[in-house]
Amino acid sequence: MPVGLHIQDEQFERNHKSIVLIVTVACFFGVLFLRLFFLQIIQGQLNIRLSQENAMQLKVIKAPRGLIYDRNGVVLVRNRPSYSIAVLPYKLKSRQDIIRKLCSIREENGDRLFDSTDLVQRMRQAFGRRFDQTRLKEDISMSVVSIIEEHAMELPGISVENESRREYTMGPEAFHALGYMSEIPEDQFDSLKKHGYQYGDLMGKAGIEHRYEDIFRGKDGQEYIEVNAYGKSLGRIKNMPRVAPLAGDDVYLTLDADLQHVAYQAFPDSLKGGVVVMDPRSGEVLVMLSSPSVDPNIFSLSVSLRSKNWATVALDPNLPLNNRAIAGTYPPGSCFKLVSAIAGLSIGKLQENSHMPSSCNGVYHYGRRIAHCWKAGGHGSLDLVSAIQQSCNVYFYQVGLRVGDEPLHTYAQRLGLGPVTGIDIPGEKPGWLSGEKEYNERFAARGWRWTNGLVLDMAIGQTELVTPIQLADMIGAIGNTKYLYRPFLLKEVRNRDGIVVTASKPTVRTEINLSAETIRVMQKAMAKVIEIGGTGGQATVPGVPVGGKTGSAQNPQGELTHALFIAIAPIQNPVIACGVVVENAGHGGSIAAPIAGKIFRYYFANKPEGKQVVAMLAAQKEAEKASSGGKKP
Amino acid sequence: MFTIEKKDPFDFPLFFISIGLWIFGIFLVYSATHLHESGPLAGLANKQVIWVIMGVVIILAVVAIPPKLFYSFSYLFYGGSLLLLVAALGMGVVSKGAGRWINLAGFQLQPSEFAKIGLLLALARYFAHKEVTFSRISSFIVPVLLIGVPFLLVLKQPDLGSALVFCAMALPMFFWAGLTTLEIFFLISPFISLALSAMPLILSFHVAKSLGIWEAIPWGIFFVVLCVILYVSRPPMFLMIGVVAANIFTAGVTTLIWNSFLKDYQKMRIISFINPAQDPFGAGYQVIQSKVAIGSGYLFGKGYLQGTQTRLSFLPEQHTDFIFSVLGEQFGFFGCIAVAALLFFVIFRCFMTTQSVRNRFVNLVIVGSTAIIAFHVFVNVAMTLGIMPVVGVPLPFLSYGGSFTISLGILLGFVLNARVKGHDF
């Protein structure tokens, strides 16, 4: 009996426990039942609507791209609305039928909107991504928009998309600094996808647009929209999650739109070259010009137009996409004589009144070599200041021999020549500075060796390679006398409410700290260059003393020399520095100096900052006159 | 009432309903994949036919084996399955992929499936002779170790779904092995504390403002209830202290970790895991599409092969983890209820088998097997309905998959075997 009782107890326990387990599971099933009831019965009608022909679509809400302003708040780049025709391939009933219908659409002037072979090609591409929208035609006119909208019923799967495009207000005038936008290339798409880019998105391709892509871009939003059977949007679905887009931040550049315009006008159309204007007190770039230029608006045009333009741009032998201001490397020519003079003065091998052993009679004999001065008749015996003013080669050949290659190299580098300046746009190229070590390294493969005669060419700037921005940075530093600043274009980043998010601070590349004597001599010499009788007389500004140096660099590319000019104004405590290079155009004094002159004259006559300086200088002069006049009687 | 059923030892209803569900599953897999003419999804329904046939054969094979054999080899099987797990992890390291699969003679095996069965047998064997009770804490040491080792190994893979299956299977086995309902409640109370203390933190994350002391309200209510239950039920002193301490500890640590250690992106990841709707375009996309698909089935569904969501392949994984959405869309509310009823019948029938079998080991195996099946059903369906985080757990009978179909066959084999041979030892 006890055994039986035990069995009964055990049986009871098993029954009890299995019931508990079953009831527990039943409770869980009850939860599922309620949820099913909610989704399928209570929300059933809504879900049926959403699922019909998959009326629910995930739509990307493009974040508005940040705008670009100049230093005074003038809009350089803005967004304009634009319409394009897109296809959602899986909604198409008959591809042939749609192609036929689209081909029959005509624009207002009677032209056909689509080219049939092009359209067939695009359709084939589109069908590679059946569930993604693909653009068939971009930037269509309002009349075409209304035609498509009217015939929406006959064109299932075809829709008009509202987009925004970049508009560059200055056209080609500021192309190289600003850059342009273009569609993500197919081969880069996979790696960019994880950063949230969509197929067909545009992204900054060069210049500021590329460098600060992350700032401009903002963050795209997403929402679920309801689409009718013809692919037309019926608006956002309530109750479905939505992520609002985050607008990109605006960028304020250091560029000055007026000055950029003046520089563009001043630069001869048919010539190539680069101009950089900077504020030597901070490194802010006021003008960045490269010629020839391109109108970046063509890249925002519809694909067919774009590719036509693109072909002309890409095949142009003048390489208009190349930003010569930061990537064009040229021999500095006589501009380098300033460096030679500073090197000599700084290491004590040159004084203001130094005369060289051989006076200039047009040629200089070094060993078996005969080196020429640009003035066939010669300059006679000159001191340092006159030698700079008249840019005498014979004088500087001897400076080179006296100073030696190493100090020349060191001072050139200290003054900002050679390595990249670090400006905040992509594509900058370094120059090259010669010297015994560097020369032997560079030409080791060709078996060339440094000879001492090369220091002659080095001292007059024929062996080095520099960029316009390096030149502008250098002359700015000489004027500044203390610091060599890193040039930069981004002044501020502001969010959509106009609140400054980040502001750039000047960064010092090197402390040059010229001695007082060097400064005095150099200022005197640079001022002489611009005076009547100097080589840079065309860069004078009324009421403002300008200092600078011309250069005419021989080069293997053409018969004419590169015309170079570097200048600062006013010569003491300069507020503006300029570097101009014009390729194969002739003499620096006659070709490059007038460009700088126009920029400077405009700056001091029209810009508030310039006018202030002019007024101050005038007041100073007045005060000096008064004090000297007061002493006389 | 307490007589042991002698006649009709083989549970034909359970067997045939299982086969019926399996066949229905093949049709659903076909519906989910028939639009793929090429690629990895093409022809999966045909493959599933073979898997199902193998499943049925395995049921019959397992039924033929004397349970004594399972008993004798249970620890060996457990050890073997652990070795497979380690091997898979090793291979995963070598191939720099997730260590979930191992290749065996051209077949891809999921060792975590074997580990489920290994753990089931090992726990059953251990509990067969030991009562688990809170009055002897030492009785927990071995089972916790048995669960812990494979749990950590699959978590390392990482396969959260399987890790949870281990816990879900162990709980009813603990219950069967001697813990009372109340004690089971005490056992899971720290996890409830964790959930309740984390909930307000997660909710307040988007408000971007701390709710201060109010965050402790849900947990506080639970804690008071727990204390009342403890007071009324008067368990031994050390248990009382232990439970209270464990609950305060988990709640405190959760709050501390959330507020002081986790970075925002880590919090976001946890939040979008728990509530995919927070990330509607990433993790939540599938769930939203699945909900619409099921909901659009309405009363009777759109008809077989007539699903629109599924037809447009908006639902990835719809032949495996999201197969229930195919069912919901094409067969509607009544279809879902019918299938759910059949699944419940299978679970019910399995649990009821314990009433007619006296052997404790066999009963524990049945309870564990059934718990595995029930857990898969609930978590999978809840996930497709958007009320549970998305953990990769297939739906028994309906989802496509070789490894799981085979292990489901083994589990059903255990249950059916019990009625036939359960009295043999």
Interface residues (C-beta under 8 A of the other chain):
Chain A: I7 Q8 E10 Q11 F12 R14 N15 K17 S18 V20 L21 I22 V25 A26 F28 F29 V31 L32 F33 R35 L36 F37 L39 Q40 I41 Q43 G44 Q45 L46 N47 I48 L50 S51 Q52 E53 N54 M56 L58 Y90 F131 Q222 Y224 M240 P241 V243
Chain B: F2 P172 F175 W176 T181 A277 Q278 P280 F281 G284 Y285 I288 K291 V292 A293 I294 G295 S296 G297 Y298 L299 T308 Q309 L312 F314 G328 E329 G332 F333 C336 I337 A340 F344 I347 F348 F351 M352 T354 Q355 R358 N363 V367 T370 A371 A374 F378 V381 A382 L385 I387
